[in-house]
Amino acid sequence: MKKIIFWVAAIGLLAFFMFTQFSSFERKGLRRFEVLNNPSQEVIVGVCWPFSVNQDGMADGLQMALDEINSKNLAGGKTIRLIIRDDSFNSVKQKLIAREFADNPEMSAVIGYYDDGPAIQASSIFESSRLLHLLIGANNTDMTSHGFNYINRTVLSSDRIATKLAKLSTNHGYRKIAILWEEDAYGEDLAYQYQVGLDQLNAKVVYQWSYSRKNVDFRLLVNELKMIDADMIFFSGIEPIAGDFLRAARKVGLKTPVLGAFNNTPEMRIHAGSAYEGAIFFGFYNVHSQTPENQLFVKKFFDRYGRNPDTWAAQSYDALHILAKAIKFTGSRNPLDLSYAIRYADAFEGANGRYKFDRAGNLEDKPLFLYVIQHGVPVLIQ
């Protein structure tokens, strides 16, 4: 009887806590609408990204876009101010940043989120607190399937990525696939969706294995894979653990081609070492695209920073310009006005191609690019 009473009390306290938390964010949302309906020429935008870990072009793309928008009056007379936070892939920081943004009644939008897990948690907080969530990196399929009004995604969802990857894999003659995935919102979703795509193309999954980011040991796995008749290994997980897998695989002489869901970051290169050579990965951006928008972007970026932009420089640059266009069109700082303006706008042609959104805030379509590491450098193969 005491145990029953204990569990009833515990469940009651949990329900009360969740209700009060939800109510708290709802109140923050009401307060946000009150504040943002007041006249102001400044639009505050939060940014959350693992800057120090990834060391990518995200910050530079954002800064270049910000300077252009504010100097050329591209937001309809309003000035955008960024509040930038580095989450460093730290779960505690990620939660605190989401709450900080939700607590700021003058903030209209948030750009960012690289990792799916914290992006999912943040999306619920932002939805409740009526804050526009402009996703440029997280891919989890379900994030845009809950009827949320305040989420828009400028990158492909995992189901669309997986469908394209399955076709690319089979087009290259890979029919017997071993699938490995990280047990998180990104790895599991992408691996599942990829397998669905393979099933539709009559390709065969010959081996499956998952791992936890907190406890990874690839020694048994790579030795088992040597005994598996697979044309290709699909690694559905992010860096730097993907680099550890490549190093472990090549150490035991495993020569099966690896297609990964990772990005070409400094950490990835360090962890993989010489085993990085020959690895295949997909990307969302082709720096050599011949569209006028991309050629102009690449020239401006190179002139300013002395190097070519990467995926996240293009993604962040385009995202801020998409937001500025919505601000100019609506003349509003209200997150709901901006969200609907983005969803229902005509297609936007940016540095990273065409952006057209569906009614759920999901990006309708985009090309996917395959790269192979040759002599330490990513080379476009399709």
C-alpha positions in Angstrom: 0.0 0.0 0.0 2.8 2.4 0.8 4.5 1.7 -2.5 1.2 2.4 -4.3 0.7 5.7 -2.4 4.4 6.6 -3.2 4.0 6.0 -7.0 0.6 7.8 -7.1 2.2 10.8 -5.3 5.2 10.7 -7.6 3.1 10.6 -10.8 0.9 13.4 -9.4 4.0 15.6 -8.7 5.3 14.9 -12.2 2.0 15.8 -13.8 1.8 19.0 -11.7 5.4 19.9 -12.6 4.7 19.4 -16.4 1.5 21.4 -16.2 3.2 24.3 -14.4 6.1 24.2 -16.8 3.7 24.2 -19.8 1.6 27.0 -18.2 4.8 29.0 -17.6 5.8 28.9 -21.2 2.3 29.7 -22.3 2.4 32.8 -20.1 5.8 33.7 -21.7 4.2 33.4 -25.1 1.4 35.8 -24.2 3.9 38.2 -22.8 6.0 38.0 -26.0 3.0 38.9 -28.1 2.3 41.9 -25.9 5.9 43.2 -26.1 6.4 42.5 -29.8 3.2 44.3 -30.8 4.7 47.5 -29.5 6.4 49.6 -32.2 10.2 49.0 -32.5 12.8 49.1 -35.2 14.8 46.3 -33.8 14.2 42.6 -34.3 16.1 40.3 -31.9 17.1 36.8 -33.1 18.7 34.1 -31.0 21.2 31.7 -32.5 22.2 28.3 -31.0 25.0 26.2 -32.5 28.1 24.2 -31.4 30.4 26.8 -32.8 33.5 25.9 -30.7 33.2 22.2 -31.6 32.2 22.3 -35.3 34.5 25.2 -36.2 32.4 25.6 -39.4 31.3 28.6 -41.4 28.0 29.2 -39.5 29.1 32.3 -37.7 30.7 33.9 -40.7 27.7 33.2 -42.9 25.4 34.8 -40.3 27.6 37.8 -39.9 27.9 38.5 -43.6 24.1 38.2 -44.0 23.5 40.4 -41.0 25.8 43.2 -42.3 24.1 43.0 -45.7 20.6 43.1 -44.3 21.2 46.0 -41.9 23.3 48.1 -44.3 21.0 47.7 -47.3 17.7 48.0 -45.4 16.6 44.5 -46.5 14.3 44.0 -43.5 12.0 46.9 -44.4 13.5 49.5 -42.2 14.0 47.3 -39.2 17.5 46.3 -37.8 18.2 42.7 -36.8 20.2 42.1 -33.7 21.6 38.6 -33.0 22.1 37.0 -29.6 24.6 34.2 -30.3 25.1 31.2 -28.0 27.5 28.3 -28.3 26.0 25.0 -27.0 29.2 23.1 -27.4 27.2 19.8 -27.7 26.6 20.1 -24.0 23.1 19.0 -23.0 22.9 21.3 -19.9 23.9 24.3 -22.0 21.4 23.4 -24.7 18.5 23.4 -22.2 19.7 26.6 -20.6 20.0 28.4 -23.9 16.5 27.3 -25.0 15.1 28.6 -21.7 17.0 31.8 -22.0 15.5 32.5 -25.4 12.0 31.5 -24.3 12.4 33.9 -21.3 13.3 36.9 -23.5 9.9 38.5 -24.5 11.7 40.8 -27.0 13.0 37.9 -29.1 11.1 37.1 -32.3 13.0 34.1 -33.7 15.7 31.5 -33.1 18.1 30.2 -35.8 20.1 27.1 -35.5 20.3 23.7 -33.8 22.7 21.2 -35.3 21.8 18.1 -33.2 18.3 16.6 -33.4 17.8 15.7 -29.7 18.1 19.2 -28.3 16.3 20.7 -31.3 13.3 18.5 -30.5 13.3 19.6 -26.9 13.7 23.3 -27.9 10.9 23.1 -30.5 8.4 22.3 -27.8 9.6 25.1 -25.6 9.5 27.6 -28.4 6.1 26.5 -29.6 4.7 26.9 -26.1 6.4 30.3 -25.7 5.4 31.5 -29.2 8.9 31.9 -30.5 9.7 31.3 -34.2 12.1 28.3 -34.6 14.0 28.5 -37.8 15.8 25.2 -38.1 18.8 25.0 -40.4 20.5 21.8 -39.3 18.3 19.3 -37.4 16.6 16.7 -39.7 14.3 14.5 -37.5 11.2 13.7 -39.6 8.6 14.1 -36.8 9.6 17.6 -35.8 7.3 19.1 -38.4 4.5 16.6 -38.1 2.9 17.9 -34.8 0.9 20.8 -36.2 3.3 23.3 -34.7 2.8 26.9 -35.9 6.2 28.3 -35.0 8.7 25.9 -36.6 10.1 26.2 -40.1 13.0 24.1 -41.5 15.4 25.2 -44.2 17.1 21.8 -44.5 15.7 18.4 -45.7 14.0 16.1 -43.2 15.4 12.6 -42.6 12.7 10.8 -44.6 13.5 12.9 -47.7 17.2 12.5 -47.2 16.9 8.8 -46.8 14.8 8.4 -50.0 17.5 10.2 -52.0 20.3 8.3 -50.3 18.7 4.9 -51.0 18.4 5.8 -54.7 22.0 7.1 -54.8 23.3 3.9 -53.1 21.5 1.5 -55.5 22.5 3.6 -58.5 26.1 3.1 -57.5 25.5 -0.7 -57.5 25.3 -1.1 -53.7 22.6 -3.7 -53.1 23.7 -5.5 -49.9 23.9 -2.9 -47.1 25.0 -3.0 -43.5 23.3 -0.3 -41.4 24.8 1.1 -38.2 23.1 3.9 -36.2 23.5 6.0 -33.2 20.6 5.6 -30.7 19.3 9.2 -30.8 16.7 11.2 -32.6 18.9 11.7 -35.7 20.6 8.4 -36.1 17.6 6.2 -35.4 15.3 8.2 -37.6 17.6 8.4 -40.6 18.6 4.7 -40.4 14.9 3.7 -40.3 13.9 5.9 -43.1 16.9 4.7 -45.2 15.9 1.1 -44.7 12.4 2.0 -45.8 13.9 3.5 -49.0 16.0 0.4 -49.6 13.0 -1.9 -49.2 11.2 0.0 -52.0 14.2 -0.5 -54.3 14.6 -4.2 -53.5 18.0 -3.7 -51.9 18.9 -6.0 -49.0 19.9 -5.1 -45.4 22.4 -7.7 -44.4 23.4 -6.5 -41.0 22.2 -4.0 -38.3 23.9 -2.6 -35.2 23.3 0.4 -33.0 25.4 2.2 -30.4 25.0 4.7 -27.6 27.0 7.9 -27.7 27.7 7.5 -24.0 29.2 4.0 -24.4 30.9 3.2 -27.7 33.2 0.3 -28.4 33.6 -0.6 -32.0 36.0 -3.5 -31.6 33.5 -6.4 -31.8 31.5 -4.6 -34.5 34.3 -4.1 -37.0 35.5 -7.7 -36.6 31.9 -9.0 -37.2 31.6 -6.8 -40.2 34.6 -8.5 -41.8 32.5 -11.6 -41.9 29.5 -10.0 -43.5 28.9 -10.0 -47.2 28.0 -6.3 -47.6 28.6 -4.0 -50.6 28.5 -0.9 -48.4 28.2 0.2 -44.8 25.8 3.0 -44.0 26.8 4.9 -40.8 23.9 6.9 -39.4 25.6 9.0 -36.8 27.5 12.2 -36.5 31.0 13.2 -35.8 33.4 12.7 -34.1 32.2 9.1 -33.2 31.9 8.4 -37.0 35.6 9.1 -37.2 36.3 6.6 -34.4 34.4 4.0 -36.3 36.4 4.6 -39.5 39.6 4.4 -37.6 38.6 1.1 -35.9 37.3 -0.4 -39.2 40.5 0.3 -41.2 42.6 -0.9 -38.3 41.3 -4.4 -38.6 41.5 -4.3 -42.4 37.8 -3.8 -43.2 37.7 -2.4 -46.7 33.9 -2.2 -47.3 33.0 1.3 -48.6 31.4 3.5 -45.9 28.6 6.1 -46.6 28.2 8.3 -43.6 25.8 10.9 -42.2 28.6 12.9 -40.7 30.0 16.3 -41.8 33.6 17.3 -42.7 34.5 19.0 -39.4 37.9 19.3 -37.8 36.9 16.8 -35.1 35.9 14.3 -37.7 39.2 14.6 -39.5 41.2 14.3 -36.2 39.3 11.2 -35.0 39.3 9.4 -38.3 43.0 10.2 -39.1 44.2 8.4 -42.3 41.1 6.2 -42.2 39.2 9.2 -43.5 40.5 8.6 -47.0 37.9 7.1 -49.2 35.0 7.8 -46.8 31.8 8.9 -48.6 29.3 11.3 -47.0 26.3 13.4 -48.1 25.9 17.1 -48.0 23.3 19.8 -48.7 25.5 22.3 -50.4 27.7 22.4 -53.5 30.1 25.3 -53.4 30.6 25.0 -57.2 27.0 25.4 -58.1 26.6 27.7 -61.1 23.5 29.5 -60.0 23.9 33.3 -60.0 23.0 33.5 -56.3 25.6 31.0 -55.3 28.4 32.4 -57.5 27.8 35.9 -56.0 27.7 34.4 -52.5 30.9 32.5 -52.9 32.7 35.5 -54.3 31.6 37.8 -51.5 32.4 35.2 -48.9 35.9 34.5 -50.3 36.6 38.2 -50.7 35.7 38.7 -47.0 37.2 35.7 -45.3 39.8 34.4 -47.8 38.3 30.9 -48.1 35.3 29.2 -49.7 32.0 28.8 -47.7 30.8 25.5 -46.4 27.3 24.1 -46.0 26.6 25.9 -42.7 27.9 29.2 -44.0 25.4 29.0 -46.9 22.6 27.7 -44.6 22.9 30.4 -42.0 23.3 33.1 -44.7 20.2 32.0 -46.5 18.2 31.6 -43.3 18.8 35.1 -42.1 17.9 36.5 -45.5 14.6 34.4 -45.5 13.8 35.9 -42.1 14.6 39.4 -43.2 12.3 39.0 -46.3 9.5 37.9 -44.0 10.1 40.9 -41.7 10.0 43.3 -44.6 6.8 41.7 -46.1 4.9 41.7 -42.8 6.3 44.8 -41.2 6.0 42.8 -38.0 8.2 41.4 -35.2 5.4 38.9 -34.2 6.7 35.3 -34.6 3.4 34.0 -35.9 3.3 36.6 -38.6 6.8 35.7 -39.6 6.2 32.0 -39.5 3.2 32.2 -41.8 5.0 34.6 -44.1 7.8 32.1 -44.6 5.5 29.1 -45.1 3.3 30.7 -47.6 5.8 32.9 -49.5 6.9 32.3 -53.1 10.1 30.3 -53.5 13.2 32.0 -52.3 16.3 31.6 -54.4 19.4 31.6 -52.1 23.0 30.7 -52.1 22.1 27.1 -51.3 19.4 26.8 -54.0 15.6 27.1 -53.9 13.6 27.3 -50.7 9.9 26.5 -50.8 8.0 25.4 -47.7 4.9 23.3 -47.2 2.1 24.2 -44.7 3.8 22.4 -41.9 7.0 24.5 -42.3 9.0 21.7 -43.9 11.3 22.3 -46.8 9.7 20.7 -49.9 12.8 19.6 -51.8 16.5 20.1 -52.3 19.3 18.3 -54.1 21.5 16.0 -52.1 25.2 15.7 -52.9 27.6 12.8 -52.4 31.3 13.5 -51.5 34.3 11.2 -51.2 37.5 12.1 -49.3 40.4 12.0 -51.7 43.8 13.1 -50.4 42.1 14.5 -47.4 39.7 16.8 -49.4 36.0 16.3 -50.1 35.4 15.7 -53.8 31.9 15.8 -55.3 31.0 12.5 -56.9 27.2 13.0 -57.5 
